[in-house]
Amino acid sequence: MTIVLKGRGGGSSGSIVGAVGVLGNMQDGDVLVAHETSPNHITDMHRAGAVVTDIGGPVSHAAVVCTGMGIPFVVGTGNATELLKAGMFVEVNPVDGTVTVLEN
């Protein structure tokens, strides 16, 4: 069974594939998954290939910062932090606002 989370996407027009990273220990290109973002997450966001949050909308911190930095994002998934664990590979598609867990 494929897990697909749905939210609101943006930030860029292309999807990315990456490993879910851990706040404070992000590697370049990791997918940052958080309940929400704040200015405390800026360093991790600079390293992220994409950002996914549980809550948020088009004017949330994650959406505004990612749009400004050209980072793909999907916000408002509801339960990304419950389902996506460090090291899982996911595809983040900001055009249709989906995050798909890929087979590991």
Buried (B, 14 or more C-beta within 10 A) or exposed (E): EEEBBEBBBBBBEEBBBBBBBBBEEBEEBBBBBBEBBEEEBEEBBEBBBBBBBBBBEEEBBBBBBBBEBEBBBBBBBEEBBEBBEEEBBBBBBBEEBBBBBEEE
